[in-house]
Amino acid sequence: MRCPYCENEDSKVIDSRHTEDGRAIRRRRECEACGRRFTTYEKVEEVILMVIKKDGSRQAFDRNKLLNGIIRACEKRPVSISDMEKIVDDIERGLNNMMEKEVESSFIGELVMERLKDLDEVAYVRFASVYRQFTDINTFVAEIEKLLTHKKENK
């Protein structure tokens, strides 16, 4: 790390601490040439994940938007908020691990439905009805039949 006073490139770390929010590390350093002390901050550079919507538009991934959709699907169901947050955490982690800069909204929707299918069947059908834009009772029934088939296969 270059000293801000004398431009020397050699310094030693005297103290390291996490910042209050835990998103960075604060380091106290001492220049080995001039002996002066200075502070640096080290943080992870986050890549913004873009979501490609059905209409082709792009917007930044918003975990709160995803969580709100899951909360609406799980409304008045015996699903804890921590279970819902875990779904969002797992999906967000998986998307970041893919190392892609853009992802289709349909892919995210399928991930949510896969997780809800095992967590709560009613929440799954609610989410699927909005996500897949059920237009009539036949598409609704077809989705329930797929759910029943999946349930039989897992037993």
C-alpha positions as a Markdown table, in Angstrom:
| # | Residue | x | y | z |
|---|---|---|---|---|
| 1 | Met | 0.0 | 0.0 | 0.0 |
| 2 | Arg | 1.5 | 3.3 | -1.0 |
| 3 | Cys | 2.1 | 5.9 | 1.7 |
| 4 | Pro | 0.0 | 9.0 | 1.2 |
| 5 | Tyr | 2.8 | 11.2 | 2.7 |
| 6 | Cys | 6.0 | 10.0 | 1.0 |
| 7 | Glu | 4.7 | 7.7 | -1.7 |
| 8 | Asn | 6.8 | 4.8 | -0.4 |
| 9 | Glu | 5.2 | 1.4 | -1.3 |
| 10 | Asp | 6.2 | -0.5 | 1.8 |
| 11 | Ser | 4.0 | -0.3 | 4.9 |
| 12 | Lys | 3.1 | -2.7 | 7.6 |
| 13 | Val | -0.3 | -3.3 | 9.1 |
| 14 | Ile | -0.5 | -2.4 | 12.8 |
| 15 | Asp | -4.2 | -3.1 | 13.5 |
| 16 | Ser | -7.1 | -4.6 | 11.5 |
| 17 | Arg | -10.8 | -4.4 | 12.5 |
| 18 | His | -14.1 | -4.9 | 10.8 |
| 19 | Thr | -16.2 | -1.8 | 10.2 |
| 20 | Glu | -19.4 | -1.4 | 12.2 |
| 21 | Asp | -21.6 | -2.8 | 9.3 |
| 22 | Gly | -19.1 | -5.6 | 8.8 |
| 23 | Arg | -18.8 | -4.9 | 5.0 |
| 24 | Ala | -15.2 | -3.7 | 5.1 |
| 25 | Ile | -12.0 | -4.1 | 7.0 |
| 26 | Arg | -10.3 | -1.0 | 8.5 |
| 27 | Arg | -6.5 | -1.3 | 8.6 |
| 28 | Arg | -4.1 | 1.0 | 10.5 |
| 29 | Arg | -0.8 | 1.0 | 8.6 |
| 30 | Glu | 2.7 | 2.5 | 9.3 |
| 31 | Cys | 5.0 | 3.5 | 6.5 |
| 32 | Glu | 8.3 | 1.8 | 6.7 |
| 33 | Ala | 10.2 | 4.8 | 5.2 |
| 34 | Cys | 8.8 | 7.8 | 7.0 |
| 35 | Gly | 7.1 | 6.1 | 10.0 |
| 36 | Arg | 3.8 | 8.0 | 9.6 |
| 37 | Arg | 0.5 | 6.2 | 10.2 |
| 38 | Phe | -2.5 | 6.1 | 7.9 |
| 39 | Thr | -5.8 | 4.2 | 7.6 |
| 40 | Thr | -7.0 | 2.1 | 4.7 |
| 41 | Tyr | -10.3 | 0.3 | 4.1 |
| 42 | Glu | -10.7 | -2.9 | 2.2 |
| 43 | Lys | -14.0 | -4.1 | 0.9 |
| 44 | Val | -15.3 | -6.7 | -1.6 |
| 45 | Glu | -16.2 | -5.2 | -5.0 |
| 46 | Glu | -19.7 | -6.4 | -5.8 |
| 47 | Val | -20.8 | -7.0 | -9.3 |
| 48 | Ile | -24.3 | -5.7 | -10.0 |
| 49 | Leu | -26.5 | -8.5 | -11.3 |
| 50 | Met | -29.0 | -7.4 | -14.0 |
| 51 | Val | -32.3 | -9.1 | -14.5 |
| 52 | Ile | -33.7 | -9.4 | -18.0 |
| 53 | Lys | -37.5 | -8.9 | -17.8 |
| 54 | Lys | -40.0 | -10.6 | -20.1 |
| 55 | Asp | -40.3 | -7.5 | -22.2 |
| 56 | Gly | -36.6 | -7.4 | -22.7 |
| 57 | Ser | -35.9 | -4.5 | -20.3 |
| 58 | Arg | -33.2 | -4.8 | -17.8 |
| 59 | Gln | -33.1 | -3.8 | -14.1 |
| 60 | Ala | -30.7 | -4.4 | -11.2 |
| 61 | Phe | -31.5 | -7.5 | -9.1 |
| 62 | Asp | -33.5 | -6.4 | -6.0 |
| 63 | Arg | -33.6 | -9.0 | -3.2 |
| 64 | Asn | -36.4 | -7.0 | -1.5 |
| 65 | Lys | -38.6 | -7.3 | -4.6 |
| 66 | Leu | -38.0 | -11.1 | -4.7 |
| 67 | Leu | -38.7 | -11.4 | -0.9 |
| 68 | Asn | -42.0 | -9.3 | -1.3 |
| 69 | Gly | -43.2 | -11.7 | -4.0 |
| 70 | Ile | -42.5 | -14.7 | -1.8 |
| 71 | Ile | -44.2 | -13.0 | 1.2 |
| 72 | Arg | -47.3 | -12.4 | -0.9 |
| 73 | Ala | -47.4 | -16.0 | -2.0 |
| 74 | Cys | -47.0 | -17.2 | 1.6 |
| 75 | Glu | -49.5 | -14.8 | 3.1 |
| 76 | Lys | -51.7 | -16.5 | 5.8 |
| 77 | Arg | -49.6 | -19.7 | 5.4 |
| 78 | Pro | -47.6 | -21.4 | 8.1 |
| 79 | Val | -44.3 | -20.3 | 6.6 |
| 80 | Ser | -41.9 | -18.3 | 8.8 |
| 81 | Ile | -40.2 | -15.1 | 7.6 |
| 82 | Ser | -36.8 | -16.8 | 8.2 |
| 83 | Asp | -37.8 | -19.6 | 5.8 |
| 84 | Met | -38.7 | -17.0 | 3.2 |
| 85 | Glu | -35.5 | -15.1 | 3.8 |
| 86 | Lys | -33.5 | -18.3 | 3.5 |
| 87 | Ile | -35.0 | -18.9 | 0.0 |
| 88 | Val | -34.0 | -15.4 | -1.1 |
| 89 | Asp | -30.5 | -15.8 | 0.4 |
| 90 | Asp | -30.0 | -19.2 | -1.3 |
| 91 | Ile | -31.2 | -17.9 | -4.6 |
| 92 | Glu | -29.1 | -14.7 | -4.4 |
| 93 | Arg | -26.0 | -16.7 | -3.4 |
| 94 | Gly | -26.7 | -19.1 | -6.3 |
| 95 | Leu | -27.0 | -16.3 | -8.8 |
| 96 | Asn | -23.8 | -14.6 | -7.6 |
| 97 | Asn | -22.0 | -18.0 | -7.8 |
| 98 | Met | -23.0 | -18.3 | -11.4 |
| 99 | Met | -20.7 | -15.4 | -12.2 |
| 100 | Glu | -23.1 | -14.1 | -14.8 |
| 101 | Lys | -23.8 | -10.4 | -15.1 |
| 102 | Glu | -27.3 | -10.9 | -16.5 |
| 103 | Val | -30.0 | -13.5 | -15.8 |
| 104 | Glu | -33.5 | -14.0 | -17.1 |
| 105 | Ser | -36.4 | -13.2 | -14.7 |
| 106 | Ser | -37.9 | -16.5 | -15.8 |
| 107 | Phe | -34.9 | -18.4 | -14.4 |
| 108 | Ile | -35.3 | -16.6 | -11.1 |
| 109 | Gly | -39.0 | -17.4 | -11.1 |
| 110 | Glu | -38.4 | -21.1 | -11.7 |
| 111 | Leu | -35.9 | -21.1 | -8.8 |
| 112 | Val | -38.5 | -19.6 | -6.5 |
| 113 | Met | -41.2 | -22.1 | -7.6 |
| 114 | Glu | -38.9 | -25.0 | -7.1 |
| 115 | Arg | -38.2 | -23.9 | -3.5 |
| 116 | Leu | -41.8 | -23.1 | -2.7 |
| 117 | Lys | -43.0 | -26.5 | -4.1 |
| 118 | Asp | -41.2 | -28.3 | -1.3 |
| 119 | Leu | -41.9 | -25.6 | 1.4 |
| 120 | Asp | -45.7 | -25.0 | 0.9 |
| 121 | Glu | -47.9 | -26.2 | -1.9 |
| 122 | Val | -50.5 | -23.4 | -1.6 |
| 123 | Ala | -47.7 | -20.7 | -1.7 |
| 124 | Tyr | -46.3 | -22.5 | -4.7 |
| 125 | Val | -49.6 | -22.4 | -6.6 |
| 126 | Arg | -50.1 | -18.8 | -5.6 |
| 127 | Phe | -46.7 | -17.8 | -6.9 |
| 128 | Ala | -47.1 | -19.9 | -10.0 |
| 129 | Ser | -50.5 | -18.3 | -10.8 |
| 130 | Val | -49.0 | -14.8 | -10.9 |
| 131 | Tyr | -45.6 | -15.8 | -12.4 |
| 132 | Arg | -47.0 | -18.0 | -15.1 |
| 133 | Gln | -50.0 | -15.6 | -15.6 |
| 134 | Phe | -52.7 | -18.2 | -15.5 |
| 135 | Thr | -55.4 | -17.0 | -17.9 |
| 136 | Asp | -58.1 | -19.6 | -17.2 |
| 137 | Ile | -59.0 | -22.5 | -14.9 |
| 138 | Asn | -57.5 | -25.1 | -17.2 |
| 139 | Thr | -53.9 | -23.7 | -16.8 |
| 140 | Phe | -54.5 | -23.6 | -13.0 |
| 141 | Val | -55.7 | -27.2 | -12.9 |
| 142 | Ala | -52.8 | -28.3 | -15.1 |
| 143 | Glu | -50.3 | -26.7 | -12.6 |
| 144 | Ile | -52.0 | -28.5 | -9.7 |
| 145 | Glu | -51.8 | -31.8 | -11.6 |
| 146 | Lys | -48.1 | -31.3 | -12.1 |
| 147 | Leu | -47.7 | -30.6 | -8.4 |
| 148 | Leu | -49.6 | -33.8 | -7.5 |
| 149 | Thr | -47.4 | -35.8 | -9.9 |
| 150 | His | -44.3 | -34.3 | -8.4 |
| 151 | Lys | -45.6 | -35.1 | -4.9 |
| 152 | Lys | -46.2 | -38.8 | -5.9 |
| 153 | Glu | -42.7 | -39.1 | -7.4 |
| 154 | Asn | -41.1 | -37.9 | -4.2 |
| 155 | Lys | -42.9 | -40.4 | -2.0 |
